[in-house]
């Protein structure tokens, strides 16, 4: 019985994450989680470093989402971004930018 608890807890956590992902609503207009990150200077630099195709895909999603918002519409369920399909495409670039910025800040202190 004790060995089942972590598996049950893990399934419950995944179920909650899926529920929250869908409740947030951005997937209903075709956005991914990383499309919703606030654009500070670190994010802007990370976006600049994205491969062209990834950047173009992001721009397509943002333009489509804006169009849907203006029409007060959502995508059909089969076209919405699914939890399992959501790729954290910006995260590695953002982590690298933040690491570099902190490194420069440390060097500036010396």
Biotite code that builds the C-alpha atoms (Angstrom):
import biotite.structure as struc

atoms = struc.array([
    struc.Atom([0.000, 0.000, 0.000], chain_id="A", res_id=1, res_name="UNK", atom_name="CA", element="C"),
    struc.Atom([2.769, 2.480, 0.871], chain_id="A", res_id=2, res_name="UNK", atom_name="CA", element="C"),
    struc.Atom([4.336, 2.090, -2.578], chain_id="A", res_id=3, res_name="UNK", atom_name="CA", element="C"),
    struc.Atom([1.049, 3.123, -4.225], chain_id="A", res_id=4, res_name="UNK", atom_name="CA", element="C"),
    struc.Atom([0.858, 6.466, -2.412], chain_id="A", res_id=5, res_name="UNK", atom_name="CA", element="C"),
    struc.Atom([3.600, 8.231, -4.439], chain_id="A", res_id=6, res_name="UNK", atom_name="CA", element="C"),
    struc.Atom([2.084, 6.985, -7.713], chain_id="A", res_id=7, res_name="UNK", atom_name="CA", element="C"),
    struc.Atom([-1.384, 8.153, -6.674], chain_id="A", res_id=8, res_name="UNK", atom_name="CA", element="C"),
    struc.Atom([-0.008, 11.503, -5.539], chain_id="A", res_id=9, res_name="UNK", atom_name="CA", element="C"),
    struc.Atom([1.847, 11.866, -8.844], chain_id="A", res_id=10, res_name="UNK", atom_name="CA", element="C"),
    struc.Atom([-1.291, 11.129, -10.880], chain_id="A", res_id=11, res_name="UNK", atom_name="CA", element="C"),
    struc.Atom([-3.277, 13.562, -8.752], chain_id="A", res_id=12, res_name="UNK", atom_name="CA", element="C"),
    struc.Atom([-0.647, 16.257, -9.290], chain_id="A", res_id=13, res_name="UNK", atom_name="CA", element="C"),
    struc.Atom([-0.667, 15.701, -13.070], chain_id="A", res_id=14, res_name="UNK", atom_name="CA", element="C"),
    struc.Atom([-4.476, 15.836, -13.068], chain_id="A", res_id=15, res_name="UNK", atom_name="CA", element="C"),
    struc.Atom([-4.394, 19.120, -11.156], chain_id="A", res_id=16, res_name="UNK", atom_name="CA", element="C"),
    struc.Atom([-1.781, 20.574, -13.516], chain_id="A", res_id=17, res_name="UNK", atom_name="CA", element="C"),
    struc.Atom([-3.901, 19.634, -16.542], chain_id="A", res_id=18, res_name="UNK", atom_name="CA", element="C"),
    struc.Atom([-6.984, 21.150, -14.920], chain_id="A", res_id=19, res_name="UNK", atom_name="CA", element="C"),
    struc.Atom([-5.136, 24.377, -14.079], chain_id="A", res_id=20, res_name="UNK", atom_name="CA", element="C"),
    struc.Atom([-3.607, 24.531, -17.578], chain_id="A", res_id=21, res_name="UNK", atom_name="CA", element="C"),
    struc.Atom([-7.065, 24.330, -19.138], chain_id="A", res_id=22, res_name="UNK", atom_name="CA", element="C"),
    struc.Atom([-8.595, 26.712, -16.577], chain_id="A", res_id=23, res_name="UNK", atom_name="CA", element="C"),
    struc.Atom([-5.973, 29.375, -17.365], chain_id="A", res_id=24, res_name="UNK", atom_name="CA", element="C"),
    struc.Atom([-7.560, 29.648, -20.817], chain_id="A", res_id=25, res_name="UNK", atom_name="CA", element="C"),
    struc.Atom([-4.571, 30.617, -22.954], chain_id="A", res_id=26, res_name="UNK", atom_name="CA", element="C"),
    struc.Atom([-4.672, 27.242, -24.695], chain_id="A", res_id=27, res_name="UNK", atom_name="CA", element="C"),
    struc.Atom([-8.216, 27.990, -25.895], chain_id="A", res_id=28, res_name="UNK", atom_name="CA", element="C"),
    struc.Atom([-6.784, 30.685, -28.166], chain_id="A", res_id=29, res_name="UNK", atom_name="CA", element="C"),
    struc.Atom([-3.871, 28.504, -29.259], chain_id="A", res_id=30, res_name="UNK", atom_name="CA", element="C"),
    struc.Atom([-1.122, 29.856, -27.015], chain_id="A", res_id=31, res_name="UNK", atom_name="CA", element="C"),
    struc.Atom([1.550, 27.891, -25.196], chain_id="A", res_id=32, res_name="UNK", atom_name="CA", element="C"),
    struc.Atom([2.616, 28.676, -21.645], chain_id="A", res_id=33, res_name="UNK", atom_name="CA", element="C"),
    struc.Atom([5.838, 30.370, -22.771], chain_id="A", res_id=34, res_name="UNK", atom_name="CA", element="C"),
    struc.Atom([3.822, 32.664, -25.070], chain_id="A", res_id=35, res_name="UNK", atom_name="CA", element="C"),
    struc.Atom([2.338, 34.258, -21.937], chain_id="A", res_id=36, res_name="UNK", atom_name="CA", element="C"),
    struc.Atom([5.602, 35.161, -20.149], chain_id="A", res_id=37, res_name="UNK", atom_name="CA", element="C"),
    struc.Atom([5.806, 38.906, -19.436], chain_id="A", res_id=38, res_name="UNK", atom_name="CA", element="C"),
    struc.Atom([8.304, 40.615, -21.751], chain_id="A", res_id=39, res_name="UNK", atom_name="CA", element="C"),
    struc.Atom([11.019, 42.132, -19.560], chain_id="A", res_id=40, res_name="UNK", atom_name="CA", element="C"),
    struc.Atom([14.569, 42.715, -20.861], chain_id="A", res_id=41, res_name="UNK", atom_name="CA", element="C"),
    struc.Atom([15.607, 39.111, -20.119], chain_id="A", res_id=42, res_name="UNK", atom_name="CA", element="C"),
    struc.Atom([12.625, 37.735, -22.050], chain_id="A", res_id=43, res_name="UNK", atom_name="CA", element="C"),
    struc.Atom([13.282, 40.090, -24.965], chain_id="A", res_id=44, res_name="UNK", atom_name="CA", element="C"),
    struc.Atom([16.883, 38.867, -25.198], chain_id="A", res_id=45, res_name="UNK", atom_name="CA", element="C"),
    struc.Atom([15.754, 35.226, -24.955], chain_id="A", res_id=46, res_name="UNK", atom_name="CA", element="C"),
    struc.Atom([13.263, 35.850, -27.775], chain_id="A", res_id=47, res_name="UNK", atom_name="CA", element="C"),
    struc.Atom([16.031, 37.372, -29.891], chain_id="A", res_id=48, res_name="UNK", atom_name="CA", element="C"),
    struc.Atom([18.017, 34.135, -29.500], chain_id="A", res_id=49, res_name="UNK", atom_name="CA", element="C"),
    struc.Atom([15.218, 31.801, -30.603], chain_id="A", res_id=50, res_name="UNK", atom_name="CA", element="C"),
    struc.Atom([15.706, 29.888, -33.849], chain_id="A", res_id=51, res_name="UNK", atom_name="CA", element="C"),
    struc.Atom([13.797, 31.571, -36.688], chain_id="A", res_id=52, res_name="UNK", atom_name="CA", element="C"),
    struc.Atom([11.183, 28.802, -37.048], chain_id="A", res_id=53, res_name="UNK", atom_name="CA", element="C"),
    struc.Atom([10.415, 28.780, -33.321], chain_id="A", res_id=54, res_name="UNK", atom_name="CA", element="C"),
    struc.Atom([10.121, 32.588, -33.326], chain_id="A", res_id=55, res_name="UNK", atom_name="CA", element="C"),
    struc.Atom([7.856, 32.542, -36.397], chain_id="A", res_id=56, res_name="UNK", atom_name="CA", element="C"),
    struc.Atom([5.639, 29.861, -34.832], chain_id="A", res_id=57, res_name="UNK", atom_name="CA", element="C"),
    struc.Atom([5.332, 32.018, -31.712], chain_id="A", res_id=58, res_name="UNK", atom_name="CA", element="C"),
    struc.Atom([4.392, 35.078, -33.767], chain_id="A", res_id=59, res_name="UNK", atom_name="CA", element="C"),
    struc.Atom([1.741, 33.068, -35.616], chain_id="A", res_id=60, res_name="UNK", atom_name="CA", element="C"),
    struc.Atom([0.228, 31.904, -32.311], chain_id="A", res_id=61, res_name="UNK", atom_name="CA", element="C"),
    struc.Atom([0.236, 35.440, -30.885], chain_id="A", res_id=62, res_name="UNK", atom_name="CA", element="C"),
    struc.Atom([-1.393, 36.949, -33.994], chain_id="A", res_id=63, res_name="UNK", atom_name="CA", element="C"),
    struc.Atom([-4.031, 34.198, -34.095], chain_id="A", res_id=64, res_name="UNK", atom_name="CA", element="C"),
    struc.Atom([-4.720, 34.689, -30.367], chain_id="A", res_id=65, res_name="UNK", atom_name="CA", element="C"),
    struc.Atom([-5.102, 38.449, -30.836], chain_id="A", res_id=66, res_name="UNK", atom_name="CA", element="C"),
    struc.Atom([-7.499, 37.882, -33.728], chain_id="A", res_id=67, res_name="UNK", atom_name="CA", element="C"),
    struc.Atom([-9.555, 35.396, -31.694], chain_id="A", res_id=68, res_name="UNK", atom_name="CA", element="C"),
    struc.Atom([-9.631, 37.764, -28.704], chain_id="A", res_id=69, res_name="UNK", atom_name="CA", element="C"),
    struc.Atom([-10.873, 40.627, -30.855], chain_id="A", res_id=70, res_name="UNK", atom_name="CA", element="C"),
    struc.Atom([-13.616, 38.362, -32.218], chain_id="A", res_id=71, res_name="UNK", atom_name="CA", element="C"),
    struc.Atom([-14.343, 37.084, -28.692], chain_id="A", res_id=72, res_name="UNK", atom_name="CA", element="C"),
    struc.Atom([-13.910, 33.553, -30.020], chain_id="A", res_id=73, res_name="UNK", atom_name="CA", element="C"),
    struc.Atom([-11.946, 30.445, -29.095], chain_id="A", res_id=74, res_name="UNK", atom_name="CA", element="C"),
    struc.Atom([-10.486, 27.622, -31.143], chain_id="A", res_id=75, res_name="UNK", atom_name="CA", element="C"),
    struc.Atom([-12.388, 24.366, -31.590], chain_id="A", res_id=76, res_name="UNK", atom_name="CA", element="C"),
    struc.Atom([-11.285, 21.825, -28.958], chain_id="A", res_id=77, res_name="UNK", atom_name="CA", element="C"),
    struc.Atom([-9.279, 19.766, -31.458], chain_id="A", res_id=78, res_name="UNK", atom_name="CA", element="C"),
    struc.Atom([-7.185, 22.843, -32.404], chain_id="A", res_id=79, res_name="UNK", atom_name="CA", element="C"),
    struc.Atom([-6.412, 24.018, -28.865], chain_id="A", res_id=80, res_name="UNK", atom_name="CA", element="C"),
    struc.Atom([-2.964, 23.553, -27.398], chain_id="A", res_id=81, res_name="UNK", atom_name="CA", element="C"),
    struc.Atom([-3.032, 20.417, -25.254], chain_id="A", res_id=82, res_name="UNK", atom_name="CA", element="C"),
    struc.Atom([-1.161, 20.137, -21.957], chain_id="A", res_id=83, res_name="UNK", atom_name="CA", element="C"),
    struc.Atom([0.927, 17.261, -23.348], chain_id="A", res_id=84, res_name="UNK", atom_name="CA", element="C"),
    struc.Atom([1.849, 19.273, -26.478], chain_id="A", res_id=85, res_name="UNK", atom_name="CA", element="C"),
    struc.Atom([2.920, 22.445, -24.657], chain_id="A", res_id=86, res_name="UNK", atom_name="CA", element="C"),
    struc.Atom([6.668, 22.813, -25.086], chain_id="A", res_id=87, res_name="UNK", atom_name="CA", element="C"),
    struc.Atom([8.610, 25.178, -22.848], chain_id="A", res_id=88, res_name="UNK", atom_name="CA", element="C"),
    struc.Atom([10.526, 26.487, -25.849], chain_id="A", res_id=89, res_name="UNK", atom_name="CA", element="C"),
    struc.Atom([11.635, 29.780, -24.293], chain_id="A", res_id=90, res_name="UNK", atom_name="CA", element="C"),
    struc.Atom([12.708, 28.472, -20.889], chain_id="A", res_id=91, res_name="UNK", atom_name="CA", element="C"),
    struc.Atom([16.227, 27.231, -21.813], chain_id="A", res_id=92, res_name="UNK", atom_name="CA", element="C"),
    struc.Atom([17.051, 30.507, -23.569], chain_id="A", res_id=93, res_name="UNK", atom_name="CA", element="C"),
    struc.Atom([15.638, 32.548, -20.695], chain_id="A", res_id=94, res_name="UNK", atom_name="CA", element="C"),
    struc.Atom([17.637, 30.588, -18.109], chain_id="A", res_id=95, res_name="UNK", atom_name="CA", element="C"),
    struc.Atom([20.807, 31.179, -20.146], chain_id="A", res_id=96, res_name="UNK", atom_name="CA", element="C"),
    struc.Atom([20.127, 34.937, -20.427], chain_id="A", res_id=97, res_name="UNK", atom_name="CA", element="C"),
    struc.Atom([19.465, 35.229, -16.680], chain_id="A", res_id=98, res_name="UNK", atom_name="CA", element="C"),
    struc.Atom([22.608, 33.225, -15.869], chain_id="A", res_id=99, res_name="UNK", atom_name="CA", element="C"),
    struc.Atom([24.690, 35.497, -18.129], chain_id="A", res_id=100, res_name="UNK", atom_name="CA", element="C"),
    struc.Atom([23.161, 38.667, -16.646], chain_id="A", res_id=101, res_name="UNK", atom_name="CA", element="C"),
    struc.Atom([23.875, 37.496, -13.091], chain_id="A", res_id=102, res_name="UNK", atom_name="CA", element="C"),
    struc.Atom([27.438, 36.629, -14.090], chain_id="A", res_id=103, res_name="UNK", atom_name="CA", element="C"),
    struc.Atom([27.950, 40.131, -15.511], chain_id="A", res_id=104, res_name="UNK", atom_name="CA", element="C"),
    struc.Atom([26.443, 41.645, -12.347], chain_id="A", res_id=105, res_name="UNK", atom_name="CA", element="C"),
    struc.Atom([28.856, 39.632, -10.211], chain_id="A", res_id=106, res_name="UNK", atom_name="CA", element="C"),
    struc.Atom([31.821, 40.778, -12.305], chain_id="A", res_id=107, res_name="UNK", atom_name="CA", element="C"),
    struc.Atom([30.625, 44.390, -12.017], chain_id="A", res_id=108, res_name="UNK", atom_name="CA", element="C"),
    struc.Atom([30.682, 44.161, -8.229], chain_id="A", res_id=109, res_name="UNK", atom_name="CA", element="C"),
    struc.Atom([34.396, 43.317, -8.197], chain_id="A", res_id=110, res_name="UNK", atom_name="CA", element="C"),
])
